[in-house]
Amino acid sequence: MATAVQPEHATEPCRWPTREEMEEQLRTARRAVTTARHTAEDLAAETASKVRRHPLRSVGAAMMAGAVTGAIVGWAAGFFMRPRRRWGW
């Protein structure tokens, strides 16, 4: 599937992308994926070191996050699963 490239000026007709443009976009996408992977690896390493330095604080934060998430999911399940009364009178 090919996509036409919008010209810079509105009076020019659409044109097909050149091979060089496609290769440049592919390089850009690969760089973005590589940067995202390195960022994720850095975040994981930093998180692991913080957990090692402060284990009780990390466990407490995880418990609080789990409790809040569970409360929200429980409330939403109860709210959306309750029987609906069309007319209350």
HUBEL-V283548 format. One record per helix or strand. SS is the DSSP state (h for helix, s for strand). FROM is the first residue (numbers start at 1). LEN is the number of residues. If there is no record, write none. Layout:
# HUBEL-V283548
SS & FROM & LEN
SS & FROM & LEN
This chain:
# HUBEL-V283548
s & 4 & 2
s & 15 & 2
h & 19 & 35
h & 55 & 27
